[in-house]
Amino acid sequence: MCGQCRSGVVETDWYTEGAIDTLAGRRAARTNLADAMDAALRGLGLRARSHPGMLSITLSTASGRSAMVAGLGQVQSSIAALVGRPLDPLDESSIRHRADAGNR
Amino acid sequence: MIAVTIVSGFLGAGKTTWLAEVAAELGPEATLVVNEMAPLGVDDVTLAADTDSQTGTDTDGHTDAASIRREVIPITGGCVCCERKAELREVLISLIDRSRGSATPRAVIIETTGLAELGPLVALLSEDPVLTRNAELSELVVLVDGVGGGRELRHRPLAREQVQRADRVVISKADLVPGDLIDQTAALLRLLNPAAIISSATGGIESPLDEPTPEALAQASDVADEPDDQASSAAARPEVWVRALPASLSWAEFSLWFDALVRAHPDRILRSKGTIPTPSGRVVLQSVSGTVPRPRPAPPSAPGSEGAIVVITDGISPTVLERSFDAFVPSGAIPTSHH
């Protein structure tokens, strides 16, 4: 058993139900989630990255603080750990930031 | 003559799951009337598919009796207790017409929305001149969520009112909570409705419950006597937001937005339900007060490749949800080629 199989951060959540259940499908799902997080969380000053071979997504602040996100279920708690509050998609400034980022 | 069973319960209590199980045991002549707040139905498709999945052919290749597709009549876009009351009356009268000449009453099961007031519904059956002679109310079953039901009974007067009118109360999702919590909920239900039969259910399969002990009743009495005045206006005017979703929707963008939404507002996003396009095909996605159960593959009978989501909120304007969705889920924009 290699380190990745044993990895404590591997867990499934409801997002994975929509992924194609193959290695490539799961990898694509993770990359898509990282891209979606990267676009949605710019307003909070966060970047999200997932490299091929990684089983998780790295979420980081501009100053370099980072958190490993294993799945959708950990996204909100990781955001809160890095910036002090989770993402509220109904918050006016969050909506404005995201809309502006989308228009750029 | 028709024999009407009303199945009710607060948003996300487990009505459809329970009903799918019960419907499988009924004869094929029983009709389901499924009411939904939203202008488009999810439950009717689910129930029709669930009923189909119980069917099949025996080893001799004969189709068994249950394989006749059950009739599921959707009434959407409002509650049958108010806005859609006239439509329910018409449906029931047409069923009465069709049952004429039959020796036994035709079984009709009405699944209400989670926000239905049962008083006007019972009044319709007992006061309408045609229905009072041709329809009998055989049972009023109310489902209570085993996980969050106790909280709803404390904070939502509507949930109490539903329980108080029930002939039978079923505590759902019994496998998800410890037994003592089920006993606490049962004691509270017993105080609210001394006459009802109370049972618990897992995935729609019921099992009887012992009568609550005097100690459990004493504990529950604090809650039963304390209707939450603050909450009496809550959910009085729930808002419904409906959004069509294109086949090209990004499942990642949508999931990220939806997860953040239900986690950030567990008390105000009362319920959501929808059919969502994903890379692995369409899934039925739901949420109940901040919890998102594992999505199931959408029934193949649902037409098209697009999807839709219905969100019922307590005081969140549909306009705000729309703007949030448009900002966070740009892939959810419907192509405007028809303009």
Chai-1 contact restraints between the chains, C-beta under 6 A:
chainA,res_idxA,chainB,res_idxB,connection_type,confidence,min_distance_angstrom,max_distance_angstrom,comment,restraint_id
A,W14,B,V292,contact,1.0,0.0,6.0,A-B,restraint_1
A,W14,B,R294,contact,1.0,0.0,6.0,A-B,restraint_2
A,W14,B,P295,contact,1.0,0.0,6.0,A-B,restraint_3
A,Y15,B,S255,contact,1.0,0.0,6.0,A-B,restraint_4
A,E17,B,V283,contact,1.0,0.0,6.0,A-B,restraint_5
A,E17,B,R294,contact,1.0,0.0,6.0,A-B,restraint_6
A,E17,B,P295,contact,1.0,0.0,6.0,A-B,restraint_7
A,G18,B,W251,contact,1.0,0.0,6.0,A-B,restraint_8
A,G18,B,T278,contact,1.0,0.0,6.0,A-B,restraint_9
A,G18,B,S280,contact,1.0,0.0,6.0,A-B,restraint_10
A,G18,B,V283,contact,1.0,0.0,6.0,A-B,restraint_11
A,I20,B,P279,contact,1.0,0.0,6.0,A-B,restraint_12
A,I20,B,S280,contact,1.0,0.0,6.0,A-B,restraint_13
A,N32,B,A252,contact,1.0,0.0,6.0,A-B,restraint_14
A,L33,B,A252,contact,1.0,0.0,6.0,A-B,restraint_15
A,A36,B,A252,contact,1.0,0.0,6.0,A-B,restraint_16
A,A36,B,E253,contact,1.0,0.0,6.0,A-B,restraint_17
A,A36,B,L256,contact,1.0,0.0,6.0,A-B,restraint_18
A,A40,B,L256,contact,1.0,0.0,6.0,A-B,restraint_19
A,A40,B,F328,contact,1.0,0.0,6.0,A-B,restraint_20
A,L72,B,S255,contact,1.0,0.0,6.0,A-B,restraint_21
A,L72,B,D259,contact,1.0,0.0,6.0,A-B,restraint_22
A,Q76,B,R263,contact,1.0,0.0,6.0,A-B,restraint_23
A,L87,B,A260,contact,1.0,0.0,6.0,A-B,restraint_24
A,D88,B,A264,contact,1.0,0.0,6.0,A-B,restraint_25
A,P89,B,W257,contact,1.0,0.0,6.0,A-B,restraint_26
A,P89,B,A260,contact,1.0,0.0,6.0,A-B,restraint_27
A,P89,B,L261,contact,1.0,0.0,6.0,A-B,restraint_28
A,P89,B,S324,contact,1.0,0.0,6.0,A-B,restraint_29
A,P89,B,F328,contact,1.0,0.0,6.0,A-B,restraint_30
A,L90,B,V320,contact,1.0,0.0,6.0,A-B,restraint_31
A,L90,B,S324,contact,1.0,0.0,6.0,A-B,restraint_32
A,I95,B,R323,contact,1.0,0.0,6.0,A-B,restraint_33
A,I95,B,S324,contact,1.0,0.0,6.0,A-B,restraint_34
A,I95,B,A327,contact,1.0,0.0,6.0,A-B,restraint_35
A,R98,B,A327,contact,1.0,0.0,6.0,A-B,restraint_36
A,R98,B,F328,contact,1.0,0.0,6.0,A-B,restraint_37
A,A99,B,A327,contact,1.0,0.0,6.0,A-B,restraint_38
A,G102,B,P330,contact,1.0,0.0,6.0,A-B,restraint_39
